[in-house]
Amino acid sequence: KYGNTGTRYAVLIGINYTSHTQGRLRGCHNDVHNIRKFIMDVAKVEAHNITILLDDGTSTEPTRANIMNALDELCQKCKPG
């Protein structure tokens, strides 16, 4: 179903806007953790191949620079096929 070869990678971004006084979201961080578990269990993506960016104060912040860097690193790792 998902193919039997190749290495899978993922970049997961959760932004709850925790530093904002208005417009905060709830659940974005939970979504990232749930998707991470799902792709590890179902698609067999290895934990070290998943990059997570969260605005939770402990993870790498999802700034424009960090998002672009994560996507650039993903592109560097990927190969045709």
TIRO-2110 file (N, C-alpha, C; in Angstrom, 1 decimal):
// TIRO-2110
0.8, -1.2, 0.0, N, 1, A
0.0, 0.0, 0.0, CA, 1, A
0.9, 1.3, 0.0, C, 1, A
1.9, 1.3, 0.8, N, 2, A
2.8, 2.5, 0.9, CA, 2, A
4.1, 2.2, 0.2, C, 2, A
4.2, 1.1, -0.4, N, 3, A
5.5, 0.8, -1.1, CA, 3, A
6.4, 0.0, -0.1, C, 3, A
7.3, -0.7, -0.6, N, 4, A
8.1, -1.6, 0.3, CA, 4, A
9.5, -1.1, 0.3, C, 4, A
9.9, -0.1, -0.4, N, 5, A
11.3, 0.3, -0.4, CA, 5, A
11.4, 1.8, -0.2, C, 5, A
12.6, 2.2, 0.1, N, 6, A
12.8, 3.7, 0.3, CA, 6, A
12.7, 4.1, 1.8, C, 6, A
13.3, 5.2, 2.0, N, 7, A
13.2, 5.8, 3.4, CA, 7, A
12.2, 6.9, 3.4, C, 7, A
11.4, 6.9, 4.4, N, 8, A
10.4, 7.9, 4.5, CA, 8, A
10.8, 9.0, 5.5, C, 8, A
10.5, 10.2, 5.2, N, 9, A
10.8, 11.4, 6.0, CA, 9, A
9.5, 12.2, 6.2, C, 9, A
9.5, 13.0, 7.3, N, 10, A
8.3, 13.9, 7.5, CA, 10, A
8.8, 15.1, 8.2, C, 10, A
8.1, 16.2, 7.9, N, 11, A
8.2, 17.5, 8.7, CA, 11, A
6.9, 17.8, 9.2, C, 11, A
6.7, 17.8, 10.5, N, 12, A
5.4, 18.1, 11.1, CA, 12, A
5.5, 19.4, 11.9, C, 12, A
4.5, 20.3, 11.6, N, 13, A
4.5, 21.6, 12.2, CA, 13, A
3.2, 21.9, 12.9, C, 13, A
3.3, 22.3, 14.2, N, 14, A
2.1, 22.6, 15.0, CA, 14, A
2.3, 24.0, 15.6, C, 14, A
1.4, 24.9, 15.2, N, 15, A
1.4, 26.2, 15.7, CA, 15, A
0.1, 26.6, 16.4, C, 15, A
0.2, 26.7, 17.7, N, 16, A
-1.0, 27.1, 18.5, CA, 16, A
-1.1, 28.6, 18.8, C, 16, A
0.0, 29.3, 18.3, N, 17, A
0.1, 30.8, 18.6, CA, 17, A
0.0, 31.1, 20.1, C, 17, A
0.8, 30.3, 20.8, N, 18, A
0.7, 30.4, 22.3, CA, 18, A
1.2, 31.8, 22.8, C, 18, A
2.0, 32.5, 22.0, N, 19, A
2.5, 33.8, 22.5, CA, 19, A
1.5, 34.9, 22.2, C, 19, A
0.4, 34.6, 21.4, N, 20, A
-0.6, 35.6, 21.1, CA, 20, A
-1.7, 35.8, 22.2, C, 20, A
-2.2, 37.0, 22.3, N, 21, A
-3.2, 37.2, 23.3, CA, 21, A
-4.6, 36.8, 22.7, C, 21, A
-4.7, 37.0, 21.4, N, 22, A
-6.0, 36.7, 20.7, CA, 22, A
-5.6, 35.7, 19.5, C, 22, A
-6.6, 34.9, 19.2, N, 23, A
-6.4, 34.0, 18.1, CA, 23, A
-5.6, 32.7, 18.4, C, 23, A
-5.5, 32.4, 19.7, N, 24, A
-4.8, 31.2, 20.0, CA, 24, A
-5.6, 30.0, 19.5, C, 24, A
-4.8, 28.9, 19.2, N, 25, A
-5.5, 27.7, 18.7, CA, 25, A
-5.2, 26.6, 19.8, C, 25, A
-6.0, 25.6, 19.8, N, 26, A
-5.8, 24.5, 20.7, CA, 26, A
-5.8, 23.2, 19.9, C, 26, A
-4.9, 22.4, 20.2, N, 27, A
-4.9, 21.0, 19.6, CA, 27, A
-3.9, 20.8, 18.5, C, 27, A
-3.3, 21.9, 18.0, N, 28, A
-2.3, 21.8, 16.9, CA, 28, A
-1.1, 20.9, 17.4, C, 28, A
-0.7, 21.1, 18.6, N, 29, A
0.5, 20.3, 19.1, CA, 29, A
0.0, 18.8, 19.2, C, 29, A
-1.2, 18.6, 19.7, N, 30, A
-1.7, 17.2, 19.8, CA, 30, A
-1.8, 16.6, 18.5, C, 30, A
-2.3, 17.4, 17.5, N, 31, A
-2.3, 16.8, 16.1, CA, 31, A
-1.0, 16.3, 15.6, C, 31, A
0.1, 17.1, 15.9, N, 32, A
1.4, 16.7, 15.5, CA, 32, A
1.8, 15.4, 16.1, C, 32, A
1.6, 15.3, 17.4, N, 33, A
1.9, 14.1, 18.2, CA, 33, A
1.1, 12.9, 17.7, C, 33, A
-0.2, 13.1, 17.4, N, 34, A
-1.0, 12.0, 16.9, CA, 34, A
-0.6, 11.6, 15.4, C, 34, A
-0.3, 12.5, 14.6, N, 35, A
0.2, 12.2, 13.2, CA, 35, A
1.5, 11.5, 13.3, C, 35, A
2.4, 11.9, 14.2, N, 36, A
3.7, 11.3, 14.3, CA, 36, A
3.5, 9.8, 14.7, C, 36, A
2.7, 9.6, 15.7, N, 37, A
2.4, 8.2, 16.1, CA, 37, A
1.8, 7.4, 14.9, C, 37, A
0.9, 8.0, 14.2, N, 38, A
0.3, 7.3, 13.1, CA, 38, A
1.3, 6.9, 12.0, C, 38, A
2.1, 7.9, 11.6, N, 39, A
3.0, 7.6, 10.5, CA, 39, A
4.1, 6.6, 10.9, C, 39, A
4.4, 6.6, 12.2, N, 40, A
5.4, 5.7, 12.7, CA, 40, A
4.8, 4.3, 12.7, C, 40, A
3.5, 4.2, 13.1, N, 41, A
2.9, 2.9, 13.3, CA, 41, A
2.4, 2.3, 11.9, C, 41, A
1.8, 3.1, 11.1, N, 42, A
1.2, 2.7, 9.8, CA, 42, A
2.2, 2.7, 8.7, C, 42, A
2.8, 3.9, 8.5, N, 43, A
3.7, 4.0, 7.3, CA, 43, A
5.2, 3.6, 7.6, C, 43, A
5.4, 3.3, 8.9, N, 44, A
6.8, 2.8, 9.3, CA, 44, A
7.8, 3.9, 9.1, C, 44, A
7.5, 5.2, 9.3, N, 45, A
8.5, 6.2, 9.3, CA, 45, A
9.2, 6.2, 10.6, C, 45, A
10.5, 6.1, 10.6, N, 46, A
11.4, 6.0, 11.8, CA, 46, A
11.4, 7.4, 12.5, C, 46, A
11.5, 7.3, 13.8, N, 47, A
11.4, 8.5, 14.6, CA, 47, A
12.5, 9.5, 14.2, C, 47, A
13.7, 9.0, 13.9, N, 48, A
14.8, 9.9, 13.6, CA, 48, A
14.7, 10.6, 12.3, C, 48, A
13.7, 10.2, 11.5, N, 49, A
13.4, 10.8, 10.2, CA, 49, A
12.2, 11.8, 10.2, C, 49, A
11.8, 12.1, 11.4, N, 50, A
10.7, 13.0, 11.6, CA, 50, A
11.2, 14.3, 12.2, C, 50, A
11.0, 15.4, 11.6, N, 51, A
11.3, 16.7, 12.2, CA, 51, A
10.0, 17.4, 12.7, C, 51, A
10.1, 17.8, 13.9, N, 52, A
8.9, 18.4, 14.5, CA, 52, A
9.2, 19.8, 14.9, C, 52, A
8.3, 20.8, 14.5, N, 53, A
8.4, 22.2, 14.9, CA, 53, A
7.2, 22.5, 15.6, C, 53, A
7.3, 23.0, 16.9, N, 54, A
6.2, 23.4, 17.7, CA, 54, A
6.5, 24.7, 18.4, C, 54, A
5.4, 25.5, 18.6, N, 55, A
5.6, 26.7, 19.5, CA, 55, A
5.2, 26.4, 20.9, C, 55, A
5.8, 25.4, 21.5, N, 56, A
5.5, 25.0, 22.8, CA, 56, A
6.6, 25.4, 23.9, C, 56, A
7.6, 26.1, 23.4, N, 57, A
8.6, 26.5, 24.3, CA, 57, A
9.7, 25.6, 24.6, C, 57, A
9.6, 24.3, 24.1, N, 58, A
10.6, 23.3, 24.3, CA, 58, A
11.2, 22.7, 23.0, C, 58, A
10.3, 22.7, 22.0, N, 59, A
10.7, 22.1, 20.7, CA, 59, A
11.4, 23.2, 19.8, C, 59, A
11.9, 22.9, 18.7, N, 60, A
12.3, 23.9, 17.7, CA, 60, A
11.2, 24.7, 17.3, C, 60, A
11.3, 26.0, 17.4, N, 61, A
10.2, 26.9, 17.1, CA, 61, A
9.9, 26.9, 15.6, C, 61, A
8.6, 27.0, 15.2, N, 62, A
8.2, 27.0, 13.8, CA, 62, A
8.3, 28.4, 13.2, C, 62, A
9.5, 29.0, 13.2, N, 63, A
9.7, 30.3, 12.5, CA, 63, A
9.8, 30.0, 11.1, C, 63, A
9.7, 31.1, 10.3, N, 64, A
9.9, 31.0, 8.8, CA, 64, A
11.2, 30.3, 8.5, C, 64, A
12.3, 30.8, 9.2, N, 65, A
13.6, 30.3, 8.9, CA, 65, A
13.7, 28.8, 9.2, C, 65, A
13.2, 28.4, 10.4, N, 66, A
13.2, 27.0, 10.8, CA, 66, A
12.4, 26.1, 9.9, C, 66, A
11.3, 26.6, 9.4, N, 67, A
10.4, 25.8, 8.5, CA, 67, A
11.2, 25.6, 7.2, C, 67, A
11.7, 26.7, 6.6, N, 68, A
12.4, 26.7, 5.4, CA, 68, A
13.6, 25.8, 5.5, C, 68, A
14.3, 25.8, 6.6, N, 69, A
15.5, 25.0, 6.8, CA, 69, A
15.1, 23.5, 6.9, C, 69, A
14.0, 23.2, 7.6, N, 70, A
13.5, 21.8, 7.7, CA, 70, A
13.1, 21.3, 6.3, C, 70, A
12.5, 22.1, 5.5, N, 71, A
12.1, 21.6, 4.2, CA, 71, A
13.3, 21.5, 3.3, C, 71, A
14.3, 22.4, 3.4, N, 72, A
15.5, 22.3, 2.6, CA, 72, A
16.2, 21.0, 3.0, C, 72, A
16.3, 20.7, 4.3, N, 73, A
17.0, 19.4, 4.7, CA, 73, A
16.2, 18.2, 4.2, C, 73, A
14.9, 18.3, 4.2, N, 74, A
14.1, 17.2, 3.7, CA, 74, A
14.4, 17.0, 2.2, C, 74, A
14.5, 18.1, 1.4, N, 75, A
14.8, 18.0, 0.0, CA, 75, A
16.2, 17.4, -0.3, C, 75, A
17.1, 17.7, 0.6, N, 76, A
18.5, 17.2, 0.5, CA, 76, A
18.5, 15.7, 0.7, C, 76, A
17.7, 15.2, 1.6, N, 77, A
17.7, 13.8, 1.9, CA, 77, A
17.0, 12.9, 0.9, C, 77, A
16.0, 13.5, 0.2, N, 78, A
15.1, 12.7, -0.7, CA, 78, A
15.9, 12.5, -2.0, C, 78, A
15.6, 11.3, -2.5, N, 79, A
16.1, 10.8, -3.8, CA, 79, A
15.0, 10.4, -4.7, C, 79, A
15.2, 10.4, -6.0, N, 80, A
14.1, 10.0, -6.9, CA, 80, A
13.8, 8.5, -6.7, C, 80, A
12.6, 8.2, -6.9, N, 81, A
12.2, 6.8, -6.8, CA, 81, A
11.5, 6.5, -5.5, C, 81, A
END
